[in-house]
Amino acid sequence: MKKYTNALVPLFVGSIVSVFGSVSAASAYTIYNKYTDWQQAVSGSPITFEDFSNRKFWGRKTVLPFSTGIVSTGYDGTLDNVIFGGQAWAVKVAGDLGIDGYIYQGWIEIPNADRTKYPTNFYNSITWTFPTAVQGFFGTFLDTTNGAGLLLTFNYDDKTSESINFLDVVNLVNKDSTRTRSKPGPYTAGDVIFGITTGKRFTSMTFTNSPTPKYYENGFFVDNFSFAAAPLPVLRAANTAKASVPEPLTVLGTATAMVFGAWFKETNSKKISSNLVEDDD
């Protein structure tokens, strides 16, 4: 089993920036190439599985809901953000990745593209919004575009974000793969099964082009996608009334006052009794 984190020893330290972008210790994430290891990492949290086979959610739409409650939204374009089935080529090309022919397809392009040169109006970005805050996902990504193109950004619920160059993740995970199947074609980075867990809760993730993509358009296919709900944040009570604890000197002073009061009461009582006797004489 291989597990890659931003705390990797020398083998990956030199490529941390190029592989993972800007990573802070507070939001360190880990990449897994085996489902059972990812499952163990999110142990105790509900896991939701999406296989994209529900026909109710098929269609080429700007806003595309998945049956698991994820909402996929394409921005500034007309296609592709679609679920479809019966893709025999996908099964043939990537059968060893568990592809069943029912898949999600997304395509994005360089923003503000020249419509004369690039007439196909793909989205500038596609965002998947989860039904709840999550701590990670695991999925099969097929036929991902080659070149430093596809960027995946996690949008954390503390209003910060963090990006990963998808091609580098594919290359990193497949470097240790035992699969003998070659890349599907010259324009693809290949297919990969991988998962990720993050150090912070995120509510959505966005697919975009990197700042310097090799190609005008970048596509990707997804199947057998699982996501794990993030634990609820620990709530700290605010403005909670606390019983004041007396300082040691205060306690001592109170005890002294009580003893002195008792002595004063007893002494004063004797004086009063003496005066009463004298008056009787």
N, C-alpha and C positions, 0 to 999 in steps of 0.2 A: 504494500500500500504506500502511495505517495501522498504527502500532505504538504502544501506550499503556503507559507505565511510570510508576512513582512519581516519576520525575525529569522529568516533562513540564514544558515551559516554559509561561509565563503562562496559556495557554488553559485548562489543566486544574489549575493550582496551587490555585486557589480552591476546587475541588471535590474535592481529594484525599481529605479526611476522609470526605465523604459518599459518594464513589464507591468508595473502596478500603478504608475502615475505617482501622485503625491499622497503618501500614506502617513498618517499620524498615529502615535502609539494609542491614542484614545479611541481610534476607530479601526484598529488593525483587523484584517480579515484573513480567512484561511480558505484555500482552494483544495478540493478533494476530487480524486478521479475514481472513487469507488463509493457506491451508494450506501453500503452498510456502514462505512466510516462516517459519512455525512449524517446518516440517521442516528448514529451514536452521539455525534456532536450536538445534535438538537434534541437529544433524549429528554422526554418529559413534556415536550411541546407538541401540540396538535399538528399533524402533517396533512396537507390537502393535495390530492393528485388530480392532474388534468391531462386527459389523453386526446382532447380535441375531436372526439368522435361523435359528439352530440349534434345532429343535423340542425337542430333549432338555432344554433349559433353560427351556422355557416353563412358566408356572404362577404362581398367586397364592400366594406363600409368604413366611413371615417372613424366612427366609434363602434368598436366590436366587443360585445360582452362574451366572456367565457362562461361555461357552465359552473365553474368554481367560484365565480364572483369577481374575478379579475376583469378589469375594463381596459381594453387596449385602444388607445386614441392616436390617430395620425394627425399631424399638424402641417399646415401649409403645403398641401398637395392633394392628390386624388386617389393614389394607389401606391403600394399594395399593403393592405392590412386585412388579412383574410384567413379563414379556416376552410379547408376543403379536403376531400377524401378520394379514395380510389387511385392513389398515385403509385402505380406499379413500379415506376422508375425509382422511386424513393426506397421501396422495399428491396429492389434489386441492388441498388447502389450501396445502401446502408443497412441491410438486413441484420448485420452483426451488432448494430447499435439499438436493436429493438424497435425499429421503425415499422409501423403497421399500415402506412398509406394514408392515415388521417393526421394531417399536420397543419401547423400554423406557418404562414408565409408573410414576411415583412420585407419591404424594400424602402430604402432611404436614398437621398441624393445630396449633392453639394447644394447648400442654400443659394437661392438667387441664380440658378443656372440659366445659361443662354438657351431660350426656347427654340431658337433656330437650329442650334447645334444639338441640343438635347430636348427633343420634342416630348418625350415621355415625362409626365408630371408626377414623379414619386414624392413621397412625403419628405420634409426636411428632418422630421424626427417622429418617433413613435414611443409613447409612454405607456407602460403597464402599471395600472394602479391596483393595489391589492385591497381586498375587503377588510383587512386588518393589518396592523403593523407586523412585519415579519423580521426574522433574524437570518434568513438565508433561503436558497433554492437549490434544486438539483434537476438537471434536464439534459436532453439530447439535442444538440445543435448540429444541424446538417447543412452542408454545402455553403459554409460561411465564406464570404467574399475575401479574396486574397488582397495583399497589400495592406498597408497601415490604414485601414478604412473604418471598420465598425468599432464604435466606442460605446461602452456600457457604463451608465452613470447611476449610482445609488443616491436616492434623494432621502436623506435621513429626516426623522421627525423632529430633530432639533434645528431644522432649517439649513443644515450644512449638506454638502454633497461630496461624492468621491467617484472618480472615473477609472475604468480599466480599459486598456487597449485589447479588444477581443482577439485579434490575431495573435498577440503575444501569449494570451492565455491558452489558445488552441495549440500553439507551438510548444508551450511549456508542458502541457499535459500530455500531448501526443508524443513528446520526446521519449517518454518512458512507457509508451504503449507497446503491447506485444502483438497488436493487430498487424497483419501483413498487407491489408488492402491499401492501395495507394490513393492519392488525392483524386477526387472525381474528375478534375480537369485543370487546365492551366490558370483559370481565373478564380480558383477557390483555394482557401486555406486548408480545407479539409473538414472532416466531421469530428465531433468530440462529445463525449459524455463528461460532464463535470458538475460539481456543486460548489457552493460557497457559503460561508457563514461570516457574519460581520460582528464587529464589536459594539455596534449601535443598531437601534431599531430603524428600519426604513419602510416607508409606506408606498413607494413607487420606484420604478427604474426606467430609464430612458435610453433608447437606442438612437445614436446620431452618427454622423461622419466625424472622423478625427479632423483636427485642424488642417492636416496635409494629407488627404487621402490619395491613394495611388490611382483610383478609378472614380469616375463621376458618380456612379451608383454602387450601392452596397446592399446585398440581400442576405437573408438568413432564414432557415426553417427550424422549427422547434417541435419536438414531440416528447411525450412522457415527462411532463414538467411537474415537479413537486415543490411546494413551499411550506416552510415551517413558521408558525406564529411565534412572535417574540413574547417573552415573559412580560407580564404587566410591570410597569415601573413601580419602584418602591415609593410609597407616598409617605412623606414626613408631615406630621401634624404641625400646623402653624398656630401661634398664639394660644398654646395650651397652658391653662392655668396650673401653676405648680404651688404646692404647699411650701411655704417658706420654712427653711431649716434654721433655727436659732443659732447664732454664733456661740462658741463656748463661753465667752465672757458674759454674754446675755443670759445664758442658762445659769451660770454661777451667780450673777447679780440677782436673778429672780429667786434662786434658792436662799440667798443671804437675806433678801427682803422678807421672805416668808418666815425665816427663823427669827429675825429681829422683830417682826410684827407680832409673833406669838409671845416673845419675851416682853414686849411693850404692853401687850394686852394683859398679861399676867401681873406685871408690876403695877400697872395702873389700877387694876382690880383690887389689889391689896391696899393701895392708898385710899381708895374710896371706902373700903370696909373700915379702915382705921378712923377715918373722919366721922363715919356714922357712929362709931362707938363713943368718940369724944363728945359728940353733940348730945348723946343720951345722958352724959354726966352733968 
